[in-house]
Structures are given as C-alpha cells and as structure tokens.
C-alpha cells in the first residue's frame, strides 16, 4: 500500500463519482449547451451568493483569467511572497496580463490590510506601476493550510474600496477553510470580487476549477478562457464529478483535518523533527533537525512506500486527502514513530 501524501491532487474518483461521470448529461460547453456544466456553475454561484460562475480545466487558468479581468498591462497586483499566483503559475501574471507583483512578507502566506495599504503605489506618481488588484489565498499552500480570519478580510475589503482595487481570492482549498472554521460561503461572496475554487484537490475530482464573480467583471471571462485555450466541449462528465463532490465530499474534509492534526502532534514529539508549523486544515509543514539530510529522509520514506513532498529550503509538506484512509493513517504514524 503506497501512502502518497505529496498532495491532495493524487486522489482517484470514488465509485459513486465514477457512476455520476458515466451517467452525466452532456452537450457542447463552447456553445454553453452542456446542461451539467451549467448546473455546476449555477450551484456554485448560488452557494456563494454571486451572480455567475465559469468552469475551467485548471486552477491556474482560472486565476490567470481573474488577474486579466482585473488589470491592464503595466499594472501591479499585491500578494503574499508565497502566493500560488506568483510562485506556481509559471510567471503567468507577467506573460498573460503584463502585470508585476508587489510581494508582501506575510505570516504563513497571509497578509494584513495594513501591509496591503503600505504596498499600494501612489496613484499620482507615474514612475511606479499602478496598483489595481489584491490577490489573497485561502487556505494558503506554502503557508501550511493556514486560514484567514474574517475580520481581516473585512479590513482588506475596506482598503480595496478606499483605493479602488479589485479583490481576488485564490480559493484552491477554500472548502477546507469553510469546513475548518464553520463559515458561510455567502460571506465570501460579499467580500470578494472574484473567487477561484478548485475541485481536484480536497473535493477529489479528476479536474476542474470554478471562477465566481459578478456580471460586470465576468463578462469577458469566457473570451479570455478561449484565448488561453480553455474552451471545452462535452466537459459535463467532469462537471458531474464536481456536482457529486459538492453533495458528498465537503463535510468529510473534517476527517482530513483531524488526521493532519494527529500527524502534526506525532511529529512534534519525534527527536528527528526540528519544528512543525501550526496545522489548521489538511496540510502539515515540518522541518528536520540540523544534520539530517532531507534527500535521505525522503528516500528512506520512499523505501517504506511513503511519499512526501519537499518545498525547498528544508520545508517538507504532508497533505491528507480523500484516499488517505484510517488504515493508511495508522500505518504512517507507526512508520514515523519507528523511524531511526
């Protein structure tokens, strides 16, 4: 039994999800005639209290379209230095939208309203790029699944309104935050101008992301999706997986969080672990003691059929997910405790 904890993207469709995929009613989504895609988009827009939604093949494409909708070439967006839109989307913000990123040194991938305000370029100073967008990430990837406090969201919204800035949420693992903090999705719809939600991470689908927004902003979304090569045909098969996940895989995220917390607790007691970052959802970030080689540790784990990812600079990541069962969990904790 392989214990694959590199990411929650390694999940396979459940039998129920496969049945939903096979029985999906489909059409041509380029013509907006795929009934299952249309239903998925309707469900998400209703859930978050936003005007409209658009289905994308990937989260990176969804984020990149959102950036394009909010900005003009030469503009600047503000984000945390660990933000996915900056670190893990191939330089897309520069390539696709011609914008620069003002990187804020936040806390576990989260930035404050005060830091954002300090990072805004003076509007009347034409030597600097015009700040037009703030991108937040919830939960944070490199920050170890950390969740923002809603009070900070409200403060950030106020800053954005004061300075006429758009506010986008990279919510790749937003459902994890909603479950962990028992939040109402509609409250997110009141705060953000656009929200990107991935279906292939915690929700366990083979692919797909939904971009949410209000009508005025989203008018050009389908055109930009087409430009980026994201037009899809009978994609209702994948949308059916997303609908199944909405109905069956949200509440169970609490199981992933519980197992992640148990892993973190075990790690803090092991002599070969230097430190473990706070664990709020399904991501555990930890560091080995000085002198213990990361490559050797990963190799040793691999020999015991355990796969863990490294994020560089000594940072190791574990991600719990749908396919990480209690049986695998018990086995993994035993491996950690017995490792010499």
C-alpha positions as CSV (number, residue, x, y, z in Angstrom):
1,X,0.0,0.0,0.0
2,X,1.5,3.3,-1.1
3,X,1.0,6.1,1.3
4,X,1.0,9.1,-1.0
5,X,0.9,12.4,1.0
6,X,2.6,14.7,-1.6
7,X,-0.7,16.4,-2.5
8,X,-4.5,16.1,-2.4
9,X,-4.4,16.1,-6.2
10,X,-3.4,12.4,-6.2
11,X,-6.9,11.2,-5.4
12,X,-8.9,8.8,-7.7
13,X,-12.6,9.2,-8.3
14,X,-14.8,7.2,-5.9
15,X,-17.2,4.5,-7.2
16,X,-20.1,7.0,-6.7
17,X,-18.2,9.7,-8.6
18,X,-17.4,7.4,-11.5
19,X,-21.1,6.5,-11.7
20,X,-22.0,10.1,-11.8
21,X,-19.4,10.7,-14.6
22,X,-20.7,7.9,-16.7
23,X,-24.3,8.9,-16.4
24,X,-23.8,12.7,-17.0
25,X,-25.9,14.5,-19.5
26,X,-23.6,16.4,-21.8
27,X,-23.6,19.0,-24.5
28,X,-21.2,21.4,-26.1
29,X,-19.9,23.8,-23.5
30,X,-18.3,26.1,-26.1
31,X,-22.0,26.9,-27.0
32,X,-22.9,26.9,-23.3
33,X,-25.2,23.9,-24.1
34,X,-23.7,21.4,-21.6
35,X,-26.5,21.0,-19.0
36,X,-24.3,19.5,-16.4
37,X,-21.7,22.3,-16.6
38,X,-24.5,24.9,-16.5
39,X,-25.9,23.2,-13.4
40,X,-22.4,23.1,-11.7
41,X,-21.9,26.8,-12.4
42,X,-25.4,27.6,-11.1
43,X,-24.8,25.6,-7.9
44,X,-21.6,27.4,-7.1
45,X,-22.9,30.8,-7.9
46,X,-25.9,30.2,-5.6
47,X,-23.8,28.7,-2.9
48,X,-21.6,31.8,-2.7
49,X,-24.3,34.4,-3.5
50,X,-22.6,35.6,-6.6
51,X,-24.0,36.4,-10.0
52,X,-22.3,33.9,-12.1
53,X,-19.6,31.2,-12.4
54,X,-17.5,29.7,-15.2
55,X,-16.0,26.2,-15.3
56,X,-12.2,25.9,-16.1
57,X,-10.0,22.9,-16.6
58,X,-7.4,24.1,-14.1
59,X,-7.0,26.4,-11.1
60,X,-4.0,28.2,-12.7
61,X,-6.1,29.1,-15.7
62,X,-8.9,30.4,-13.5
63,X,-6.6,32.6,-11.5
64,X,-4.9,33.9,-14.6
65,X,-8.2,34.8,-16.2
66,X,-9.2,36.6,-13.0
67,X,-6.0,38.6,-13.0
68,X,-6.6,39.6,-16.6
69,X,-10.2,40.7,-15.8
70,X,-9.0,42.9,-13.0
71,X,-5.9,44.5,-14.6
72,X,-4.3,46.2,-17.6
73,X,-0.8,45.7,-18.9
74,X,1.7,47.6,-16.8
75,X,-0.5,47.3,-13.6
76,X,0.6,45.8,-10.4
77,X,-1.0,43.3,-8.1
78,X,-0.3,42.8,-4.4
79,X,0.0,39.3,-3.0
80,X,2.0,37.4,-0.3
81,X,5.5,36.3,-1.2
82,X,4.4,32.7,-1.0
83,X,1.3,33.2,-3.2
84,X,0.4,30.5,-5.7
85,X,-0.3,33.1,-8.4
86,X,3.3,34.2,-8.1
87,X,5.2,31.1,-7.3
88,X,3.4,28.2,-9.1
89,X,1.7,29.5,-12.2
90,X,4.7,29.8,-14.5
91,X,5.0,33.5,-14.4
92,X,1.5,33.7,-15.9
93,X,0.7,37.1,-14.4
94,X,3.6,38.7,-16.4
95,X,3.1,36.6,-19.5
96,X,-0.7,36.7,-19.8
97,X,-1.5,40.1,-18.3
98,X,1.7,42.0,-18.3
99,X,1.5,42.9,-14.6
100,X,4.1,42.9,-11.9
101,X,3.7,41.6,-8.4
102,X,4.4,43.5,-5.2
103,X,5.2,40.7,-2.8
104,X,4.3,41.2,0.9
105,X,6.2,39.4,3.6
106,X,3.2,38.0,5.4
107,X,2.5,35.4,8.1
108,X,2.2,31.8,6.7
109,X,1.1,33.1,3.3
110,X,-1.4,35.6,4.8
111,X,-1.2,39.4,4.5
112,X,-2.8,42.1,6.5
113,X,-4.8,45.1,5.4
114,X,-2.1,47.4,6.9
115,X,0.6,45.7,4.8
116,X,-1.6,46.0,1.7
117,X,-2.2,49.7,2.2
118,X,1.6,50.3,2.6
119,X,2.2,48.4,-0.6
120,X,-0.1,50.4,-2.8
121,X,1.7,52.6,-5.3
122,X,0.9,56.3,-5.1
123,X,-1.9,57.0,-7.7
124,X,-0.4,60.3,-8.9
125,X,3.2,59.0,-9.0
126,X,3.6,57.8,-12.6
127,X,7.1,56.4,-12.1
128,X,5.6,53.3,-10.4
129,X,3.2,50.7,-11.7
130,X,-0.5,51.3,-10.9
131,X,-1.8,49.0,-8.2
132,X,-5.1,47.6,-9.4
133,X,-5.6,44.2,-7.7
134,X,-5.1,42.3,-4.4
135,X,-4.8,38.5,-4.6
136,X,-5.3,36.5,-1.4
137,X,-5.1,32.8,-0.9
138,X,-7.3,30.8,1.5
139,X,-6.2,28.3,2.6
140,X,-2.5,29.0,2.0
141,X,-0.4,26.3,0.2
142,X,3.1,27.2,1.2
143,X,1.8,28.6,4.5
144,X,0.7,25.1,5.5
145,X,-3.1,25.3,5.0
146,X,-3.5,28.4,7.2
147,X,-6.9,30.1,7.2
148,X,-7.5,33.8,7.2
149,X,-9.6,35.5,9.9
150,X,-12.8,37.0,8.5
151,X,-12.2,40.2,10.5
152,X,-9.0,40.7,8.4
153,X,-11.0,40.1,5.2
154,X,-13.3,42.9,6.1
155,X,-10.4,45.2,6.8
156,X,-8.8,44.3,3.4
157,X,-12.1,44.9,1.6
158,X,-12.3,48.4,3.1
159,X,-8.7,49.1,1.9
160,X,-9.6,47.9,-1.6
161,X,-12.8,50.0,-1.7
162,X,-10.9,53.1,-0.5
163,X,-8.3,52.8,-3.2
164,X,-10.4,51.3,-6.0
165,X,-8.7,47.9,-6.1
166,X,-10.1,44.6,-7.2
167,X,-10.0,41.8,-4.7
168,X,-9.5,38.2,-5.9
169,X,-9.4,35.0,-3.8
170,X,-7.4,32.0,-4.9
171,X,-9.6,29.6,-3.1
172,X,-8.0,26.4,-4.4
173,X,-8.6,24.8,-0.9
174,X,-11.4,27.2,0.2
175,X,-13.7,24.4,1.1
176,X,-11.1,23.3,3.7
177,X,-11.2,26.7,5.3
178,X,-15.0,26.8,5.2
179,X,-15.3,23.4,6.9
180,X,-12.5,24.0,9.4
181,X,-13.9,27.4,10.5
182,X,-17.6,26.6,10.0
183,X,-18.1,29.6,7.7
184,X,-20.9,30.6,5.4
185,X,-19.8,30.6,1.7
186,X,-22.1,33.5,1.1
187,X,-20.0,35.7,3.4
188,X,-17.1,35.2,0.9
189,X,-19.4,36.3,-1.9
190,X,-20.0,39.6,-0.1
191,X,-16.2,40.2,0.4
192,X,-14.5,39.2,-2.9
193,X,-15.0,40.4,-6.5
194,X,-13.8,37.1,-7.8
195,X,-13.2,33.6,-6.3
196,X,-11.4,30.6,-7.8
197,X,-12.4,27.2,-6.3
198,X,-10.5,24.0,-7.2
199,X,-12.5,20.8,-7.5
200,X,-9.5,18.4,-7.9
201,X,-7.8,19.0,-4.5
202,X,-9.9,18.4,-1.4
203,X,-13.1,17.7,-3.3
204,X,-11.4,14.8,-5.2
205,X,-12.4,15.3,-8.8
206,X,-10.2,14.4,-11.7
207,X,-10.0,18.0,-12.9
208,X,-11.8,21.4,-12.8
209,X,-12.0,24.8,-11.2
210,X,-14.9,27.2,-11.0
211,X,-14.4,31.0,-11.2
212,X,-17.1,33.0,-9.5
213,X,-17.8,36.7,-9.9
214,X,-20.4,39.3,-10.5
215,X,-21.8,40.0,-14.0
216,X,-19.9,43.2,-14.8
217,X,-16.5,41.6,-14.1
218,X,-17.2,38.2,-15.6
219,X,-18.5,39.4,-19.0
220,X,-15.1,38.9,-20.6
221,X,-14.2,35.7,-18.7
222,X,-15.3,33.2,-21.4
223,X,-13.4,35.1,-24.1
224,X,-10.2,35.1,-22.1
225,X,-10.7,31.4,-21.3
226,X,-10.9,30.8,-25.0
227,X,-7.8,32.9,-25.7
228,X,-5.9,30.8,-23.2
229,X,-7.0,27.6,-24.8
230,X,-9.6,26.7,-22.2
231,X,-12.7,26.1,-24.4
232,X,-14.1,22.7,-23.7
233,X,-16.8,20.6,-25.4
234,X,-18.6,17.7,-23.6
235,X,-17.0,18.5,-20.3
236,X,-20.2,17.7,-18.4
237,X,-18.6,14.4,-17.5
238,X,-16.1,16.3,-15.3
239,X,-18.8,18.8,-14.1
240,X,-20.8,15.8,-12.9
241,X,-17.8,14.8,-10.8
242,X,-17.9,18.3,-9.3
243,X,-21.6,18.1,-8.5
244,X,-21.1,14.8,-6.9
245,X,-18.3,16.3,-4.8
246,X,-20.5,19.1,-3.7
247,X,-23.1,16.6,-2.5
248,X,-20.7,14.1,-0.9
249,X,-17.2,15.4,-0.2
250,X,-17.4,18.7,1.6
251,X,-18.3,17.6,5.2
252,X,-15.8,14.7,5.1
253,X,-12.9,17.3,4.8
254,X,-13.1,17.3,8.6
255,X,-11.6,13.8,8.5
256,X,-8.6,15.1,6.6
257,X,-8.1,17.9,9.0
258,X,-8.3,15.5,12.0
259,X,-5.7,13.2,10.5
260,X,-3.4,16.1,9.7
261,X,-3.6,17.4,13.2
262,X,-2.8,13.9,14.5
263,X,0.3,13.7,12.2
264,X,1.4,17.1,13.4
265,X,1.1,16.1,17.0
266,X,3.2,13.0,16.5
267,X,5.8,14.9,14.6
268,X,6.3,17.4,17.4
269,X,7.3,14.6,19.7
270,X,9.9,13.0,17.5
271,X,13.6,13.6,18.1
272,X,14.5,14.0,14.4
273,X,11.9,16.8,13.9
274,X,13.1,20.4,14.4
275,X,9.7,22.1,14.2
276,X,6.2,21.8,12.9
277,X,4.2,24.8,11.7
278,X,0.6,25.3,13.1
279,X,-1.8,22.9,11.4
280,X,-5.3,24.1,10.7
281,X,-6.5,22.1,7.8
282,X,-5.1,19.2,5.7
283,X,-1.5,20.4,5.2
284,X,1.3,19.7,7.6
285,X,4.6,21.7,7.2
286,X,7.6,20.4,9.1
287,X,11.4,20.7,9.3
288,X,14.1,18.1,10.1
289,X,16.8,18.7,12.7
290,X,20.2,20.0,11.6
291,X,22.4,17.3,10.1
292,X,19.6,15.1,8.9
293,X,19.6,15.2,5.2
294,X,16.3,15.9,3.5
295,X,17.1,13.8,0.5
296,X,18.0,10.8,2.6
297,X,14.8,11.2,4.7
298,X,12.6,11.3,1.6
299,X,14.5,8.3,0.2
300,X,14.0,6.4,3.4
301,X,10.3,7.2,3.4
302,X,10.0,6.2,-0.2
303,X,11.6,2.8,0.6
304,X,8.8,2.3,3.1
305,X,6.2,3.2,0.5
306,X,5.6,6.7,1.8
307,X,5.7,9.7,-0.5
308,X,6.2,13.2,0.9
309,X,7.0,16.4,-1.0
310,X,9.7,19.0,-0.4
311,X,9.1,22.7,-0.9
312,X,12.8,23.7,-0.8
313,X,14.8,25.4,2.0
314,X,14.3,22.4,4.2
315,X,10.5,22.7,4.2
316,X,8.7,19.4,4.0
317,X,4.9,19.0,3.3
318,X,2.3,16.4,4.1
319,X,-1.2,16.7,2.6
320,X,-4.0,14.5,3.8
321,X,-6.9,13.7,1.4
322,X,-9.8,11.5,0.3
323,X,-7.7,8.5,-0.5
324,X,-5.7,8.6,2.8
325,X,-7.7,6.2,4.8
326,X,-7.6,5.4,8.5
327,X,-5.7,2.2,7.7
328,X,-3.0,4.1,5.9
329,X,-3.0,6.7,8.6
330,X,-2.4,4.2,11.4
331,X,0.4,2.7,9.3
332,X,2.0,6.0,8.6
333,X,2.0,7.1,12.3
334,X,3.7,3.8,13.1
335,X,6.4,4.4,10.4
336,X,7.1,7.9,11.8
337,X,7.4,6.6,15.4
338,X,9.7,3.8,14.4
339,X,12.0,5.8,12.1
340,X,15.6,5.9,13.2
